[in-house]
Amino acid sequence: MTKTGLTLGPVLFNWSPDRLRDFYARIADEAEVDRVHLGEVVCGKRQPFTDGIWPELIERLQAAGKEVVLSTLALPYNPRERASVLDFCKAGELAEINDLTALPTVAGKPFLVGPFVNVYNEGAARFLAGRGATGICLPVELPIASVSVIAAALPEVEFELFAFGRLPLALSGRCYHARLHGLHKDGCQFVCDRDPDGLPVDTLDGQQFLAINGIQTLSNGVEAFCPTPVELAELGVRRLRLSPHTVDMVAVSRLYRALLDGRAGRAETLAAVKLLGLPGDLVDGFTRGQPGSARVEMA
């Protein structure tokens, strides 16, 4: 059986350059992932703070034997942000597009497709594969029953599933963090940096509901999809994605690597993940065709 790949997705939150340097240094040296995504995906206003650190991080990660992918913005809305997407796609590293406006730049050469692109059927996947997509991280809402149909139709494409982290659900033209603090988006003061795992949002009657991250809406719960190697092979999925949070991501990577290698079972893995001080309850409803907030069945 082919070894299942393990990806560390891009940091979705507003982390400082120093925090990112420290984080990726440890990922390079200790994490059991074979692919690492770099880049600002959520908010173009954050880009100037981190653009300068990516070259050194690329070098550090590649020296440690990790494959590096540059992930592009999911909602570029002005000329500067669209230009940054083009720059990432032309940088020489494998690029992951998260918005179809980047397609003309990468078409004809290998590229990846991120979970922000709506690939909900085999026709959409075939369209992208025909333009050079070699791997697709499918949208987080898809149940595994749909995943298996799409993967079976394109066995030449490496399909990836979002397996750990708060689920990226939507992006808006408005900034929720700025609004919460009585600020406008253009003068947001980057207050989203106060919530490095996103800010939980409750309903009016006090129920845990969602989380916000600048212009992004995420799940309140933390996805913990823990399939066995046999289940993944039957699905046709060859890679899982871990989304960075402030918890010990090296520990998370080791737990998932042991699961994917058959050295640990699902219940054992979930129990260990639950002890890591996560920002929300474990959920996996979308994969089972249920509401995404449905909690993981531990047994």
C-alpha positions in Angstrom: 0.0 0.0 0.0 1.4 3.4 -1.0 2.3 5.6 2.0 -0.3 8.4 2.6 1.2 11.9 2.4 0.8 14.3 5.3 0.6 18.0 4.6 0.9 21.0 6.9 -1.4 23.6 5.4 -0.8 27.4 5.4 -1.2 29.3 8.7 -4.7 30.9 8.4 -4.3 33.3 11.4 -2.4 36.6 11.9 0.8 35.4 13.4 3.8 37.7 13.7 7.0 37.1 11.6 8.9 36.0 14.7 6.2 33.5 15.7 6.2 32.1 12.2 10.0 31.8 12.2 9.9 29.9 15.4 7.0 27.7 14.4 8.5 26.7 11.0 11.9 26.1 12.5 10.4 23.4 14.8 8.3 22.1 11.9 11.5 21.7 9.8 13.4 19.9 12.5 10.7 17.8 14.2 7.4 17.5 12.4 6.5 14.3 10.6 5.0 16.0 7.5 6.4 15.7 4.0 4.8 18.8 2.6 4.5 22.3 4.0 2.4 25.2 2.7 3.6 28.8 3.1 1.8 32.1 2.4 -1.0 34.4 3.4 -4.3 32.9 2.3 -6.9 34.9 4.2 -6.2 38.6 4.2 -4.1 40.6 1.8 -3.6 43.4 4.3 -1.4 41.1 6.3 0.9 40.2 3.5 3.5 43.1 3.9 4.3 41.8 7.4 5.2 38.3 6.2 6.3 38.6 2.6 10.0 39.1 3.5 10.3 35.9 5.6 9.1 33.3 3.1 12.5 32.9 1.2 14.3 32.1 4.4 11.6 29.7 5.5 11.6 28.0 2.1 15.3 27.4 2.4 15.0 26.1 6.0 12.2 23.7 5.2 13.7 22.4 2.0 17.1 21.8 3.8 15.1 19.6 6.2 13.7 17.5 3.4 10.2 19.0 3.3 8.4 19.8 0.0 7.4 23.5 0.0 4.2 24.8 -1.6 3.3 28.4 -1.9 -0.4 29.0 -1.2 -2.1 32.0 -2.7 -4.8 34.4 -1.4 -8.4 33.0 -1.5 -10.1 36.4 -2.0 -7.8 38.9 -3.8 -9.8 42.0 -4.4 -7.5 44.8 -5.5 -4.6 45.1 -8.0 -1.9 44.7 -5.4 -3.4 41.5 -4.1 -3.9 40.1 -7.5 -0.3 40.9 -8.4 0.8 39.1 -5.3 -1.0 36.0 -6.4 0.8 36.2 -9.8 4.2 36.6 -8.0 3.6 33.5 -5.9 2.6 31.5 -8.9 5.7 32.5 -10.7 8.1 32.2 -7.8 9.5 28.8 -8.9 8.0 26.7 -6.2 4.9 24.5 -6.6 1.9 26.8 -6.2 -1.5 26.1 -4.7 -4.3 28.3 -6.0 -7.2 29.2 -3.8 -9.1 31.4 -6.3 -9.7 30.8 -10.0 -8.3 34.2 -11.0 -4.9 32.5 -10.6 -5.7 29.8 -13.1 -4.3 31.6 -16.2 -1.0 32.0 -14.5 -0.5 28.4 -13.6 -2.4 26.7 -16.5 -0.1 24.4 -18.5 2.3 23.6 -15.6 1.8 21.5 -12.5 -0.1 23.2 -9.6 -2.3 22.3 -6.7 -5.8 23.4 -5.8 -6.7 24.4 -2.3 -9.9 23.8 -0.3 -11.2 27.3 -1.0 -12.0 26.4 -4.6 -15.4 24.8 -5.1 -14.6 21.3 -6.4 -17.8 19.5 -5.7 -17.9 17.0 -8.5 -15.8 15.1 -10.9 -16.5 17.5 -13.7 -14.9 20.4 -11.8 -12.0 18.2 -10.9 -11.5 17.1 -14.5 -11.6 20.7 -15.7 -8.7 21.7 -13.3 -6.7 18.5 -14.0 -6.9 19.3 -17.7 -5.2 22.6 -17.0 -2.4 21.1 -15.0 -3.7 20.4 -11.5 -1.8 17.4 -10.0 -3.4 17.6 -6.6 -6.7 18.9 -5.1 -7.6 19.5 -1.5 -11.3 19.0 -1.6 -13.7 21.5 0.1 -14.3 20.7 3.8 -18.1 20.3 3.4 -17.9 17.2 1.2 -18.9 13.9 2.7 -16.6 11.0 2.1 -19.3 9.4 -0.1 -18.9 12.2 -2.6 -15.1 12.2 -2.2 -14.9 8.5 -3.3 -16.9 9.3 -6.5 -14.6 12.2 -7.4 -11.4 10.3 -6.6 -12.5 7.2 -8.6 -13.1 9.3 -11.7 -9.6 10.8 -11.7 -7.1 8.3 -10.3 -4.2 10.2 -11.7 -4.9 13.2 -9.4 -3.7 13.2 -5.8 -6.7 14.0 -3.7 -6.2 15.5 -0.2 -8.7 15.9 2.7 -8.7 18.5 5.4 -8.2 16.3 8.5 -7.3 18.6 11.5 -8.1 22.1 12.6 -10.9 24.7 12.6 -12.7 24.3 9.3 -12.3 27.2 6.9 -16.0 27.9 5.9 -16.3 31.3 4.2 -14.6 34.6 3.4 -16.2 38.0 3.4 -15.5 41.5 2.0 -16.0 42.8 5.5 -13.7 42.3 8.5 -15.5 40.8 11.5 -12.6 41.5 13.9 -12.5 45.1 12.9 -16.3 45.5 13.3 -16.2 43.8 16.7 -13.6 46.4 18.0 -15.5 49.4 16.5 -13.0 49.8 13.6 -13.3 49.9 9.9 -11.7 47.3 7.6 -9.3 49.9 6.2 -8.2 51.0 9.7 -8.5 47.6 11.3 -5.2 48.0 13.3 -4.7 44.2 12.7 -6.7 43.4 15.8 -7.1 39.8 14.5 -3.6 39.2 15.9 -5.1 39.1 19.4 -6.7 35.7 18.6 -4.0 33.4 17.2 -6.5 30.5 16.8 -9.5 32.7 15.8 -12.1 34.2 18.1 -15.0 31.9 19.2 -18.5 33.2 18.4 -21.5 32.1 20.5 -25.2 32.4 19.7 -27.4 34.8 21.6 -28.4 31.9 23.9 -24.8 31.1 24.7 -24.3 28.1 22.4 -20.9 27.6 20.8 -21.3 28.3 17.1 -18.5 29.6 14.8 -15.1 31.4 15.0 -13.9 34.4 13.2 -10.4 35.3 11.9 -10.5 38.8 10.3 -12.6 38.4 7.2 -12.8 34.6 7.6 -15.5 32.4 9.2 -14.4 29.1 10.6 -16.0 26.3 12.6 -15.9 26.6 16.4 -15.1 23.0 16.7 -11.8 21.4 15.6 -12.0 18.9 12.7 -10.5 15.5 13.6 -10.9 13.2 10.7 -9.0 10.0 11.7 -9.4 7.3 9.0 -7.5 4.1 8.8 -5.0 3.5 5.9 -7.4 0.9 4.4 -10.3 3.4 4.6 -8.3 6.1 2.8 -7.2 3.6 0.1 -10.8 2.7 -0.5 -11.7 6.4 -0.8 -8.9 7.0 -3.3 -7.4 9.7 -1.0 -3.6 9.9 -0.9 -3.0 12.8 1.4 -4.3 14.4 4.6 -4.0 18.1 5.6 -3.3 19.4 9.1 -4.1 23.1 9.6 -1.7 25.0 12.0 -2.9 26.2 15.4 -1.1 27.2 18.5 -1.3 23.7 19.9 1.7 21.4 19.6 1.6 20.8 15.8 4.7 18.5 16.0 2.7 16.2 18.4 -0.3 16.4 16.0 1.8 15.4 13.0 3.3 12.5 14.9 -0.1 11.2 16.0 -1.4 11.4 12.4 1.7 9.8 11.0 1.3 6.9 13.4 -2.4 6.6 12.4 -1.6 6.6 8.7 1.2 4.1 9.1 -1.1 1.7 11.0 0.9 2.0 14.2 -2.1 3.5 16.1 -5.8 3.1 15.9 -8.5 5.7 15.5 -9.7 5.7 19.1 -6.2 6.0 20.4 -5.4 8.9 18.1 -8.5 10.8 18.9 -8.0 10.4 22.7 -4.4 11.7 22.3 -5.5 14.7 20.1 -8.2 15.6 22.6 -5.6 16.1 25.3 -3.6 18.7 23.4 -5.5 21.8 24.6 -7.5 22.5 21.5 -9.5 25.7 21.0 -12.8 23.8 20.5 -14.5 20.4 20.7 -13.6 17.7 18.2 -16.0 17.5 15.2 -16.2 15.5 12.0 -19.8 15.8 10.9 -19.2 16.9 7.3 -17.2 13.7 6.5 -20.2 11.6 7.7 -22.8 13.6 5.7 -24.0 15.4 8.9 -23.9 19.0 10.1 -20.2 20.0 10.4 -20.6 20.7 14.1 -21.5 17.1 14.9 -19.0 15.9 17.5 -16.6 13.1 16.9 -17.7 9.7 18.0 -14.8 8.6 20.1 -15.4 4.9 20.1 
